[in-house]
Amino acid sequence: MPSEEVLPPGQHRKFLEELHVHYRDAGRPPMRTIEEVSGQTVSRETARRLLVGRALGRWKVVEALFLALCSISNKNPDEARWEEAYDVPSHREHLRDLWNTAVEAPPPVPWAEQLRAQEEEARQKAIRDGADPWASGNALAWANSATQDEPPF
C-alpha cells in the first residue's frame, strides 16, 4: 500500500485500501500467482500497477484481479461484506461502488507535488511583487565584500 505522500486520502485511496483487504486476505500472493489464477486475464504488470495505485483500470480487469484474490483466499466474492449488518452489499458490489466513485473523482495529487506547486506559486508572486525570494542579507553582504574566495554557504 503506498504512503499518503504518494497517494493522498481520497476516493482512489479508499478503493485501493479495499483492494488491499482482499490482497492481504489472499496472503499477499506474488504477481505471477495472480496472473496464473486469473487465467492470464490480469498480467503481472497490470496487477502490480493496480495494487500500488498507479492505475484504476477497467472494471473487467479489476474484477478479474479481485476474483483471483478471492479464489486464492477461498472467499465467496458474492457474500455480504459485513456479516452482522442488514441488507449490505457483497464484497464484489462494495469494491465496484468504490471503483466507480474513484473513476469519477478527480485524480489525486501527491503531497510532494502540491508542496512544489505552492512553493513555485509563492516564488512567482514574490518575483511579480519585485522581491528576490533567494536574496538574503548574508548573501548580499558576501557579494559586496572584497574577499569572495569562499561561497556564502
SVG drawing of the C-alpha trace seen along z (x, -y; Angstrom):
<svg xmlns="http://www.w3.org/2000/svg" viewBox="-32 -46 72 68">
<polyline fill="none" stroke="black" stroke-width="0.4" points="0.0,0.0 1.5,-3.3 2.1,-6.0 -0.1,-9.0 2.6,-11.1 2.4,-9.0 -1.4,-8.6 -3.2,-11.1 -6.5,-10.5 -9.4,-10.5 -11.6,-8.2 -8.7,-6.4 -7.1,-5.6 -10.4,-4.2 -10.7,-1.9 -7.1,-0.8 -7.5,-0.2 -10.4,2.1 -8.5,3.9 -5.6,4.4 -8.0,6.0 -8.5,8.8 -4.8,8.9 -3.9,9.4 -6.7,12.0 -5.1,13.9 -1.8,13.9 -0.1,11.2 0.4,13.6 3.2,12.9 2.1,11.3 2.9,14.4 0.4,16.4 -2.3,13.7 -1.6,13.9 -1.9,17.7 -5.1,17.8 -6.7,15.2 -6.2,17.3 -3.8,14.7 -6.6,12.1 -4.5,9.9 -0.9,9.6 1.8,9.3 2.4,5.7 -1.3,4.8 -1.8,6.4 1.3,4.6 0.1,1.2 -3.4,1.7 -2.0,2.7 0.4,-0.2 -2.2,-2.7 -0.7,-3.7 -3.8,-2.8 -7.5,-2.3 -8.0,0.0 -11.2,1.0 -13.8,2.8 -13.3,6.0 -9.6,6.1 -10.2,5.0 -12.9,7.7 -10.6,10.4 -7.9,9.4 -10.5,9.3 -11.8,12.8 -8.3,14.2 -7.6,12.9 -10.9,14.3 -10.0,17.7 -6.6,17.7 -8.2,16.8 -11.2,19.2 -13.6,16.3 -17.0,16.1 -17.0,12.7 -20.8,12.5 -21.2,13.0 -22.1,9.9 -19.2,7.6 -20.3,7.2 -21.9,10.2 -23.8,8.5 -25.4,5.8 -28.7,6.0 -29.1,5.5 -25.4,4.9 -23.5,5.1 -21.4,8.1 -17.6,7.9 -17.9,7.5 -20.6,4.8 -18.7,2.9 -15.5,2.9 -17.4,1.9 -19.0,-1.0 -15.6,-2.2 -14.1,-1.7 -17.0,-3.7 -16.5,-6.6 -12.7,-6.6 -13.1,-6.7 -15.5,-9.6 -13.3,-11.6 -10.6,-13.9 -7.1,-12.3 -5.2,-12.6 -2.3,-15.0 0.6,-13.6 1.6,-15.8 5.1,-16.5 3.6,-17.8 1.2,-20.0 4.1,-21.5 6.2,-22.1 3.2,-23.9 2.7,-26.0 6.4,-26.9 6.5,-27.8 3.4,-30.0 4.9,-31.8 8.1,-32.3 6.3,-33.7 4.3,-36.0 7.5,-37.3 9.0,-37.9 5.9,-39.8 6.0,-41.9 9.6,-42.9 11.2,-40.9 14.0,-38.4 13.0,-35.3 16.5,-33.9 18.3,-37.0 19.2,-37.4 21.2,-39.8 24.2,-37.5 24.3,-36.7 24.2,-40.3 26.9,-41.2 29.1,-38.5 28.6,-39.6 29.6,-43.2 32.7,-42.1 36.2,-42.3 37.0,-38.6 34.9,-36.3 37.1,-33.2 34.5,-31.2 30.9,-30.6 28.3,-32.1 27.0,-28.7"/>
</svg>
